[in-house]
Amino acid sequence: MDGAAVAKKIRAAVAERAGALAARGVQPGLSVVLVGDDAASAVYVRNKEKASVEAGMRGETIRLPASTSEAELLARLDALNADPRVHGILVQMPLPKQMDPRTVIRRILPAKDVDGFHPVNVGKLLSGDADGFAPCTPSGVQVLLRAYQVQTKGRECVILGRSNVVGKPMAALMVQPMEMADATVTVCHSRTRDLAWHTRHADILIAAIGKAELVTGGMVKPGAVVIDVGMNRVSDPSTRSGTRLVGDVHFPSVREVASKITPVPGGVGPMTIAMLLQNTVRAAELAAELAA
């Protein structure tokens, strides 16, 4: 399942929508706040800014030192909330230890929370209210399933991981009575007994547990669709960097039994950024309607 190809189509559609807004005098704006100097976070932020600009949006990265206080960050978010040029706000995680992520996330206006983590948007997702913003990675997985015409209604969907970023919202999406959902959902985690028993019963297996190549071919039902959300660095002396990127799924063995599978990289990752752009242009469209 080629996430990069599907994401390219989404980004092209987003660019068209951004162009239509520009014709009305509105340029969608995404502000990404990066606190500290985490190397991986810096790479993600650069990719998001670049993608925003390519889509015809105003991409802005606000870099703050690791010594920034929580009060200073909240004040900066207040300014972004009040800026009509900013339609989407994203605070890159993780944050320095002196900051409470929940307090920070709740400070972003729900209408600008294009990451979909504000309690208001979480509540809308759980209740099936389409007015909110769904987190980018889970919604990207759902769009990828649609692109490859994967049947989800009544199917057994097993999700590995119960994080607020992927596992929980993924379950909330897949259980809804709607297109590309309507599945019977099981969420597995670190306390699940006999994990392989659950994975072998999955028609759709979504791995987001953060353990390199945990899922092997013997744990997968023949013909299952496998979505690998994991991003893990493992040692590999044969590469220039000495490491390589792998998912939570052991790709060589699982591809032999799965009917469809996402690679790492090139699977879910590109979809996450594409959905962030889609959420941002939608936020701009909603803001333009309110202002009209």
N, C-alpha and C positions, 0 to 999 in steps of 0.2 A: 504494500500500500504506500504509494508515493505521496507523502505529505507535502513535499516541496512543490510538486506539480499542482496539487489542489490549492495550496496556499497562494500560489501565483495567480490563479483565477480569482480568488477572493480579493487579493490585493488590487487586481485590475478593476474589479467591480467597485471597490472602495474608492479608487482614484476617480472613477466616473462620478460617484456620489459627491466626492470632495470638489470636483470640477463644477458640478451643478450648484453647490453651495457658494463657490467662489463667484459664480455668475450673479449671485444675489448679494455679493459683498461680504460673505462670511467665509473665513478660512478656518477649518477645524484646527484646534490647537491641543497638543498633548504635552503636558509638563511632567517630566520624570525627575523625582528627587532621589539623589544618591548621597547617603551619609557614610563617610568613612572611605577607606581605600581598598575594599575587598576586590581582588583581581577579577574573580568570576563575575561579580555583580557589575563591574565596570564594562566588561565585554558585553553582557546582556544589554546594558543601558545604551552603549554605542549602537548596537544592532537595532534597538527600538527607535532611536533618534533617526538613524539612517533610513529605516523603513517608513517613518512618518514623513520625512522630506520627500522621499520617492513617490509617496501617495498624494503629494500636493498639500500636505498638512504643515502646520507650524510645529516643528519638533524642538522642544526645549529641554535641556538637561541642567538641573540645578545641583551643583556639587557642594556639599557642606563637609567641613572637617569632622573627624571622628569625635572631637571634643565638644561638638555642638550639644547644647542642653535640649532636653525635651521641650521646654518652654519656647526656645528659639525655633525649633522645628514646627511646633504648633502655630506660632506666629506666621511663619512662612506659608503654611498651609492655609491659614486664614486669608492671607493676601491673594493666594491663587484661587481660593473659593470666590473671592470678590471680583476677580478679573474676568470680564466678559469675553476676553480673547482666549481664555483657557476653558476648554470643554471637557478635557479628561485629565485626571491627576493620578499618578502612580508613584507610590513610595517603594523603592526597591528594598527588599529584604535580603539578608538579615540587617537589623539595626544594632547600633552599639548598645551595650548592656545598661546604660543609664536611661534608656527609653523603653516604654511599654508599647509593644506593637498594637495591642488592642485600643489603647488610648489614641494612638496616631491614626489608625484606620478609621476610627469613629469620628475623627475631626474632619475628614473629607466629606464634602456634600455628597449624598447618595446619587444625585444627578450627574456628578463628575467622577464617581467611583467606577471607572471603566475596568478596574480589576475585579469588581464584583464581590468585594470582601466586607463591605459595610453591613452591619446587622440588618438594615432595612432591605438591602438587596438580597441578603441571605434568606430573610423571611419571605420575600417575594418568590425566590427560587423554590423554596420548600412548598409554598402554597400554590405553585403553578401560575403565578401572576407574571405575564410576559412583559409587564411595564419596567421591570428591573433589569440589571445587568448581571449576566451569569459569568463566573470566573472563566478566564480565557482558555486554559488548558482543557477542562472538561467539555466546554462548548465546542472547542476545536476537535476533540475526539468524536463528538456526536456528528459534526459536519463531515468528518472523514468517513464515518460509517455510512452516512447518506450518499456521499460521492461514490462509494463502492457498492451501493445498493445492498448493504447487509441488512437482513431481516432481523428486527429486534422484538417485534410483538410476540409476547408469550415465551420468548427465549430465556434461557438461564444465563444471567450476566453475573459473573463473579469479579469483584473488584478487590485487588490486593492493596491495602493501605487505607487509613481512615483520617488522613490529614484534612485540615480546613481548606487547603489549596486545591487538592485533587480528589481524594477519596470520598469525602462526604458530599461535596457538590456533584461529583460524578454519579453517585448513587441517587441523589435527589433528581437529577436530570433523567436518568434511565428508568426511573419508576413512574414518571408522570404519564397520565393517559393522553399521549400525543404522538405525533409522527416521530419516528426514529427513537422511540422509547417504549413504554408499555411492557417492559421486561420484568422478569422475576429476579430481584437483585439480592445478592449475598455479598456482604462486606467482610473480608478477612483481614486480620491484623496480627500483631505479635503474640496475642494470647489465644489465637485460634488453634484448636487441636486438629491434628491431621490435615494440614494445609493441602497436601496433594489430593486428598479425597475430594475436597471442594473444587480444586482446579480441574480435576478430571471430569467433573460434571458440568463444566461451563461450555455453553455454546459460544459465548463471547467472554473472553478473559482480558481484563484491563489491569496491567501491573503497574503500580505506583507506590512501591513499598520502600524503595531506596536501598536495595541490596543487589549488588552486581551479579547478574546472571543467575539469580535465584531459581527462576523457573526453567526447568529442563524439559526435553522432549517427552520423557516418561510421565510428566505431570499434566500433560495436555491431551484433551479429548481429540481423537482424529477428526479433522474437518472443522475444528474450532477456529474462530476469528480471534487473533491475539493482538492486542494493542499494548505497546511497550512505552510507558511514560517515563521510565527511569533514565537518569543521566548520571553515570558513575565513571570516575577515572580509575583505571587499573594500570598496574605496571606492565610495560612492554618494552624490553630493551631493544627490540628491532626497529623502533620508531625513533625519529630525531629527538623528540621531547622525552622519550623514555616512558611515555604513558599512552594509553588510547582510551577512547570513549566507548562505553558499552551501556546497555540498558539493564533492566531487571530481568530480562529474558535471555536465555542462552540461545542466540539466534541460529547457529548452525544446526542444533538438534531439534529445535521447535519448528523451524521452517519445513522440516521433513514430514511433520504430522498436521500442521495447521493449514487451513484452506487459504487464509489471508493473514499477513503479519506485517507490522510496521518495523522498519529498520531504525537503528540508532547509530549515527545521526540521520536526519532526512525524513523522519516520520512525523511524530507529534510536535517536535520543536518548532518547525516553520508554521504549523497551524496555530500555535499559541500567539505568535506575533501577529499573524493575520487577523485573528479574532480580536486582539487588542485594538488594531486599527479599525476594525468594523465597529466595535463598541464606541470608539472615539467619534467616528463620523456620525453614528447614530445619536450620540450625545449632542453633537453640534446641530443636527437636524431638529432634535427636540427643543433645544434652546432657541433655534431660529423660529420655530412655530410659536413658542411662548412670547417671543419678542414681536411677532407680527401683529 
